Amino acid sequence: MNMNLNKSLYPLKGIARFESLKRILSSFALMGIAFLLLGCAAFSGRETVGEYVDDAAITASVKSAIFQDPKLKASQIHVETFKNQVQLSGFVDSSHDIARAGQIAANTQGVQSVNNSLVVRKRTPRYR
């Protein structure tokens, strides 16, 4: 049983096969570039991919700085960034924690403004 699979699977030979493959790959590359360009276009109220990456880096920097402050509890503070504007939210133990977290965020490189929505958690007495 001597089957020549080369003829049935690859009907084109040599240069013709290479040129055909090149055209197919070029078409996929052009479709990919078009997709990226359309996907990266800024829509009203939306971020581009570059802005999203910058905002993610700012968020990581702010979270890291808050985590490194021994007086703040990083698990209480939620950080989000949109177009270089940082939003702090969550419940903290004191007004000093609110001010300190806002100061840390404002001093982080790349931050244009800080919306500090942190709230002091009111302690309720526990009855035994």
Secondary structure, DSSP 4 states (H G I P E B T S, - for coil): ----HHHHH--S-HHHHHHHHHHHHHHHHHHHHHHHHHHHS--TT---HHHHHHHHHHHHHHHHHHHH-TTS-GGGEEEEEETTEEEEEEEES-HHHHHHHHHHHHTSTT--EEEEEEEEPPPPPPP-
